[in-house]
Amino acid sequence: MIPHQANLYPGAQPEDATPPQLHAQRRLHDAIEYASREEFAALVDRELQRGAQLDRDNEFNRPDYHQHLLVEMVRANKPWAIPILMARGLRLPVAPADGIDLLMEASRDNRPELVRTLIDVAQMEIDSVDAGGKTALHYAAFSEAAQCVAILLEKGADPDIQSTAMAPADLERVFGRQHELDGSGITPLMIAVARGNQAIVRQLIDADALFNAGACSPLLIAARRNHPSIVRLLLESGVPLPGIYDESGRRGLAALLLHHVSIDCLRVAVRHHDFSGNGNGSGSLLAIAIDQRNPAAVALMLGCGATIGPQSADYNTLWDHAFLRERNGCQMLDLMAATSPCTDSIEDPDQLFELLVELVDTCIDSPSVAAEGLFPSLLLPAIPALQRVREQTDSLSQRQLALEAAFALVRYLPARPAAAVTTQPADPELVDVHWIEHTRECRESQRKALIRHSQQLIDACQRAIAQAVTAGFLKACMAQRPPNVSLHDYIDDHLAVGHGIPDDLVRLIASGWSAAAQHVIAWNVAPNSREEADRFVSAFARNWMRRALEGIDTDDDPLLQACAEAMDEALEQVPSPLSAFCSNPVAWLRKFEGRNHLRPVDQRPLAGALQLAFGLPLSTCTGLASAWREAIDAARASRNWRTPVELTALLEGSMHAAIDEVISDDDNDDLVPDSDRRRLSAWVDAAREQAPAGGRKRPASNDGSGDSSDDGQSSPKQARH
């Protein structure tokens, strides 16, 4: 039963002064709120018999929309009460000033049974609009009331009515802050798409809602609100991608790109775009993606077949545009370079040579580098070194430029590959991810190829250096040199132009061989024996090169340092008689002469043989032979040794001062390397410390020859026998 309420309406008369009809009116309103379904009809009839009126809004009989019986039934969510009152003559209330009628309220509150009852029983106008032009279908879409939408559409609601005066707060809640839809036509489909309710969108599509009825394409709204599933649904339902439009008239995939939609939505949309006629100008899709500084969108466009066009010095291209719009390194240029990576050119030695020379010229021009199929981010660490090489372009040969570039790449290219992209390769929709991975793989392949083939170029140069310090190199140059070209110039051109060897080493090698060729004639060395003359030339040139190599400053030139080290290693691989002599002159001379006796030294032939072996001036070799002769003579005359060790000490003590003086002569400044001088200095110091001050005297030899063994196999006592 309905509870008794004494003062249900403020301002009413006291209970004892209230007319019976007013009591009946109050109980009728109470029945709507408190009566059950079973007793409601009976209560209504009783109160009507007692004088209550269905169309009386309040006890003062003044129109009040909010106290209208039908309004109260709707707000109490009692659809079963509506047929009872409508059957007894209840009329629909006049809509309030804001125009929001009961059907709109029920749709907004997601009360499908009420919606159906108001349409079927109350016969409410289904397409009536509020003050902002919204219908009940707008309200149902806004509240994502799928059941209400279904009923409204079933009952014939028009899905294409546009609301042109939605409140700014409602527009912002539905479409976001950057909607640009103030005063524009808003359809229920636009609202459902913006809310991301796939069920309602499908209902509206099935009801033949127009895709272009509102001020903005629902497809664009779905993309801007990041609802890829709605984008897919719309496209698969026949919404044409070129038909996309926005408030400013931009259309198609370009509109999506210009509105910075998510990559997920773009992935869905590109599958419905034909890239064959898009072009590669400033208005192309790729250009828009570049302009948006969106590497993922750039990768997506390229992966779908967007074209770039060639690089040109006469006008700005997409390559230049990408370079200017880069935010983080060269990410977009790398993605573009992956369209035609030049790995094949790197594999071909001749093309690699041309590529390296061109790279020196274009190293600071990242767009041109990328257009050639090279990855700018890969080369970025080497650019300062390549710029320094570029400053020397006028003074270096093409081969030297290529070698300098190759060395810069080997030294500065990343030692490790870029991190791999973790993805699901089987997903065909991840076109951008696959293109990024393709770019990484191409970049890594290019990195390996550049390092491998650049190192091969460096190795070839170092092999040429090793060959250039051998006698065979000189013979080949002498045979191939034109008559009107000097040996120095021929070697210089052959090594610099043909092999790219650094100029400092080229001059050193050319000067060493040409000086050796000149001195063999000037000093009249072995005029009757080509073989002996060649021995002298080789020894002279090696000494010259080793001495000159020690004076080269390689601190600021890593390539020169690497090549100098290769040259030094090559020179060390060829046995140097002078180095062996300076390490221990006595031991070397005894081995050189095959001496195991103390017979007198034939000084002149020995001096000539030393000149051929050492490549030194004859005066120097004569001084060495003289010192050796005097030491042997002193040993023959001495009685201060009895063992081979004592004999060696005696010989060293006799000749160390003289040998040091001869080797230190100014005539040998350019021919005796500092390393050999240090060896000799160490030997001289040791000989000076071990020089005998006295000892047992050796008995005189019976045969006068003073025969003695220097290898410990015979003793002075054995020599007497």
Residue pairs with C-beta under 8 A, 6 or more apart in sequence:
1 39
2 27
2 30
2 31
2 34
2 35
2 43
3 30
3 34
5 26
5 30
6 15
8 26
8 29
8 30
9 26
9 58
9 59
12 18
12 22
12 59
13 22
20 50
20 51
21 50
21 51
21 52
21 53
22 59
23 50
24 47
24 48
24 50
24 51
24 52
25 47
25 51
25 52
25 53
25 56
25 59
26 59
27 43
27 47
27 50
27 52
28 43
28 44
28 47
28 48
28 52
28 69
29 67
29 69
29 72
31 40
31 43
31 44
31 47
32 69
32 72
32 73
32 76
32 78
32 81
33 72
33 76
35 43
37 80
37 81
40 80
40 81
40 84
41 84
44 84
44 85
44 88
45 88
48 54
48 88
54 69
54 85
54 88
54 89
54 90
54 91
55 89
55 90
55 91
57 63
57 64
57 65
57 67
57 68
58 64
58 67
63 94
65 71
65 93
65 94
65 95
65 96
68 93
69 85
69 90
70 82
70 85
70 90
70 92
70 93
70 102
70 122
71 93
71 102
73 79
73 81
73 82
73 85
74 82
74 102
74 105
74 106
74 114
74 118
75 105
77 109
77 111
77 114
79 111
79 113
79 114
79 116
79 117
79 118
82 117
82 118
82 121
82 122
83 117
83 121
86 121
86 122
92 102
92 122
92 123
92 124
93 102
95 101
95 128
95 130
97 131
98 130
98 131
99 128
99 129
99 130
99 131
99 132
100 130
101 124
101 125
101 128
101 130
101 136
102 118
102 122
102 124
103 115
103 118
103 119
103 124
103 125
103 126
103 128
103 136
104 128
104 130
104 134
104 135
104 136
104 139
105 139
106 114
106 115
106 118
106 136
106 148
107 115
107 136
107 137
107 139
107 140
107 143
107 145
107 148
107 152
108 139
108 140
108 142
108 143
108 145
109 143
109 145
110 140
110 143
110 144
110 145
110 147
110 148
111 148
112 145
112 147
112 148
112 150
112 151
115 136
115 140
115 148
115 151
115 152
116 151
116 155
118 124
119 126
119 151
119 152
119 155
120 155
126 135
126 136
126 152
126 155
126 156
126 157
127 135
127 136
127 137
127 157
127 158
127 161
128 135
128 136
129 135
129 161
129 163
131 165
132 163
132 164
132 165
132 166
132 167
132 170
133 161
133 162
133 163
133 164
133 165
133 166
134 163
134 166
134 186
135 157
135 158
135 161
135 163
135 188
136 148
136 152
136 157
137 149
137 152
137 153
137 157
137 158
137 159
137 161
137 188
138 161
138 163
138 186
138 188
138 191
139 145
140 148
140 149
140 152
140 188
140 200
141 149
141 188
141 189
141 191
141 192
141 195
141 197
141 200
141 204
142 170
142 174
142 191
142 195
144 192
144 195
144 197
144 200
146 197
146 199
146 200
146 203
149 188
149 192
149 200
149 203
149 204
150 203
153 159
153 203
153 204
153 207
159 187
159 188
159 189
159 204
159 207
159 208
159 209
159 210
160 187
160 209
160 210
160 213
161 187
161 188
162 185
162 186
162 187
162 213
162 214
162 215
163 185
163 186
163 187
164 183
164 184
164 185
164 186
165 183
166 181
166 186
168 182
171 179
171 181
171 182
171 186
172 179
174 191
174 194
174 195
175 181
175 194
175 221
175 225
176 224
176 225
180 246
180 247
180 248
181 215
181 216
181 247
184 214
184 215
184 216
184 247
185 213
185 214
185 215
186 214
186 215
187 209
187 210
187 213
187 214
187 218
188 204
188 209
189 201
189 204
189 205
189 209
189 210
189 211
189 213
189 214
189 218
190 214
190 215
190 216
190 218
190 221
192 200
192 201
192 204
193 201
193 218
193 219
193 221
193 222
193 225
193 227
193 230
193 234
194 221
194 222
194 225
196 222
196 225
196 227
196 229
196 230
198 229
198 230
198 233
201 218
201 230
201 233
201 234
202 233
202 237
205 233
205 234
205 237
211 217
211 218
211 219
211 234
211 239
211 243
212 243
212 245
215 247
216 245
216 246
216 247
217 239
217 243
217 244
217 245
217 246
217 255
218 234
218 239
219 231
219 234
219 235
219 239
219 241
219 243
219 244
219 269
220 244
220 245
220 246
220 255
220 256
220 259
222 228
222 230
222 231
222 234
222 265
223 231
223 256
223 259
223 261
223 262
223 265
223 266
223 269
224 259
224 261
226 261
226 262
226 264
226 265
227 265
228 262
228 264
228 265
228 267
228 268
231 265
231 268
231 269
232 268
235 241
235 268
235 269
235 271
235 272
241 252
241 253
241 269
241 272
241 273
242 251
242 252
243 251
243 252
244 251
244 252
244 253
244 255
244 256
245 251
245 255
246 255
246 258
246 259
250 258
252 273
253 266
253 269
253 270
253 273
253 285
254 283
254 285
254 288
256 265
256 266
256 269
257 266
257 285
257 288
257 289
257 292
257 294
257 297
258 288
258 292
260 292
260 294
263 294
263 296
263 297
263 300
263 432
266 297
266 300
266 432
267 300
267 429
267 430
267 431
267 432
268 429
270 300
270 301
270 304
270 431
271 429
273 285
273 304
275 285
275 301
275 304
275 305
275 306
276 305
278 284
278 285
278 286
278 306
278 307
279 307
280 286
280 287
280 306
280 307
280 308
280 309
280 318
281 287
281 309
282 321
284 306
284 318
285 301
285 306
286 298
286 301
286 302
286 306
286 307
286 308
286 318
287 318
287 321
289 297
289 298
289 300
289 301
290 298
290 318
290 321
290 322
290 325
290 332
291 321
291 325
293 325
293 326
293 327
293 332
295 331
295 332
295 335
296 432
296 436
297 432
298 322
298 332
298 335
298 336
299 335
299 431
299 432
299 433
299 435
299 436
299 439
300 431
300 432
300 435
302 308
302 335
302 336
302 338
302 339
302 435
303 431
303 432
303 434
303 435
303 438
304 431
308 317
308 318
308 319
308 336
308 339
309 317
309 318
310 317
310 371
311 317
311 319
311 320
311 367
311 368
311 371
317 367
317 371
318 336
319 333
319 336
319 367
319 368
319 370
319 371
320 367
322 332
322 333
322 336
322 367
322 370
323 330
323 333
323 366
323 367
323 370
325 332
326 332
326 333
329 376
329 377
329 380
330 366
330 370
330 375
330 376
330 377
330 380
331 377
333 366
333 367
333 370
333 375
333 376
333 377
334 370
334 375
334 376
334 377
334 378
334 439
334 443
335 435
335 436
335 439
336 370
337 369
337 370
337 371
337 373
337 374
337 375
337 376
337 439
337 442
338 375
338 435
338 438
338 439
338 442
338 443
340 373
341 373
341 375
341 442
341 443
341 445
341 446
342 355
342 372
342 373
342 374
342 446
343 373
343 442
343 445
343 446
343 449
344 351
345 351
345 352
345 355
345 373
346 352
346 355
346 446
346 449
346 450
346 453
347 449
347 453
349 453
349 456
349 457
352 402
352 453
352 454
352 457
353 398
353 399
353 402
353 457
355 372
355 374
356 401
356 402
356 405
356 406
356 409
356 454
356 457
357 398
357 401
357 402
357 405
358 372
359 369
359 374
359 379
359 386
359 405
360 386
360 389
360 390
360 393
360 401
360 404
360 405
361 390
361 393
362 368
362 369
362 372
363 369
363 379
363 382
363 383
363 386
363 387
363 390
364 383
364 387
364 390
366 376
369 376
369 379
370 376
374 446
375 439
375 442
375 443
375 446
377 443
378 413
378 414
378 443
378 446
378 447
378 450
379 386
379 409
379 413
381 412
381 413
381 414
382 408
382 409
382 411
382 412
382 413
385 408
385 411
385 412
386 405
386 408
389 396
389 401
389 404
389 405
389 408
392 401
392 404
393 401
395 503
396 404
396 503
397 496
397 497
397 500
398 497
399 496
399 497
399 498
399 499
399 500
400 496
400 500
400 501
400 502
400 503
401 500
402 457
402 500
403 457
403 458
403 461
403 500
403 501
403 502
403 559
404 500
404 559
405 454
406 453
406 454
406 455
406 457
406 458
407 454
407 458
407 558
407 559
407 562
409 450
409 451
409 454
410 451
410 454
410 455
410 458
411 558
413 447
413 450
413 451
414 447
417 440
417 443
417 444
417 447
418 440
418 443
418 444
420 437
420 440
421 433
421 436
421 437
421 440
423 430
423 433
423 434
423 437
424 430
425 434
457 500
458 562
460 499
461 499
461 500
461 501
461 563
462 562
462 563
462 566
464 495
464 498
464 499
464 501
465 499
465 501
465 505
465 509
465 563
465 566
465 567
465 570
466 566
466 567
466 569
466 570
466 573
467 473
468 491
468 495
468 501
468 509
469 509
469 541
469 542
469 545
469 567
469 570
469 571
469 574
470 574
471 534
471 537
471 538
473 513
474 513
474 516
474 517
474 537
474 538
474 541
477 487
477 490
477 491
477 494
477 513
478 487
478 517
480 490
481 487
481 490
482 490
486 514
487 510
487 513
487 514
487 517
488 510
488 511
488 513
488 514
489 510
491 506
491 509
491 510
491 513
491 514
492 506
492 507
492 510
495 501
495 505
495 506
495 509
495 510
496 503
496 506
501 509
501 563
502 557
502 559
502 560
502 563
504 552
504 560
504 564
505 552
505 560
505 563
505 564
505 567
508 545
508 548
508 549
508 552
509 545
509 567
511 544
511 548
512 540
512 541
512 542
512 544
512 545
512 548
513 537
513 541
515 540
515 541
515 544
516 536
516 537
516 538
516 540
516 541
516 544
516 615
517 537
519 525
519 540
520 526
520 533
520 536
520 537
520 540
523 611
523 617
523 618
525 532
525 533
525 536
525 611
525 612
525 618
526 532
526 533
526 535
526 536
526 612
527 533
532 612
535 612
535 613
536 611
536 612
536 615
537 615
538 615
539 576
539 577
539 578
539 612
539 613
539 614
539 615
540 615
540 616
540 671
541 615
542 571
542 574
542 576
542 615
543 576
543 578
543 614
543 615
543 616
543 671
543 672
543 673
544 670
544 671
545 567
545 571
546 568
546 571
546 576
546 673
546 675
546 676
547 670
547 671
547 672
547 673
547 674
548 670
549 564
549 567
549 568
549 571
550 673
550 674
550 675
552 560
552 564
554 560
554 561
554 564
555 561
576 676
577 588
577 592
577 613
577 614
578 613
578 614
578 615
578 616
578 672
578 676
579 673
579 675
579 676
579 679
580 588
581 588
581 589
581 614
582 663
582 672
582 676
582 677
582 679
582 680
582 683
583 679
583 680
583 683
584 683
585 624
585 628
585 652
585 655
585 656
585 659
585 680
585 683
586 631
586 648
586 651
586 652
586 655
587 648
589 595
589 628
590 596
590 710
592 609
592 613
593 601
593 606
595 710
596 708
596 709
596 710
596 711
597 705
597 706
597 707
597 708
597 709
598 632
598 635
598 636
598 705
598 706
598 707
598 708
599 632
599 705
599 706
599 707
600 629
600 632
600 633
600 636
601 625
601 628
601 629
601 632
601 633
603 622
603 625
603 626
603 629
604 622
604 625
606 625
606 628
606 629
607 618
607 621
607 622
607 624
607 625
608 618
608 621
610 616
610 621
610 624
610 625
611 617
611 618
611 621
614 620
614 621
615 671
616 668
616 671
616 672
617 667
617 668
617 671
619 665
619 667
620 662
620 663
620 665
620 667
620 668
623 658
623 661
623 662
623 665
624 659
624 662
624 663
626 658
627 655
627 658
627 659
627 662
628 655
630 654
630 655
630 658
631 650
631 651
631 654
631 655
632 651
634 650
634 654
635 641
635 647
635 650
635 651
635 654
635 706
635 708
636 706
638 650
638 698
639 696
639 697
639 698
639 699
639 700
640 646
640 650
640 692
640 694
640 695
640 696
640 697
640 698
641 647
641 649
641 650
641 692
641 695
641 698
641 716
642 695
642 696
642 698
642 715
642 716
643 712
643 715
644 708
644 709
644 710
644 711
644 712
644 715
645 712
646 692
646 695
647 708
647 710
648 710
649 687
649 690
649 691
649 692
650 692
652 683
652 687
652 690
652 691
653 687
653 688
653 690
653 691
653 692
656 683
656 684
656 687
656 688
656 691
657 684
659 680
659 684
660 680
660 681
660 684
663 672
663 677
663 680
664 677
698 716
699 716
699 720
701 707
701 719
701 720
702 720
707 719
708 714
708 716
708 719
709 715
709 718
709 719
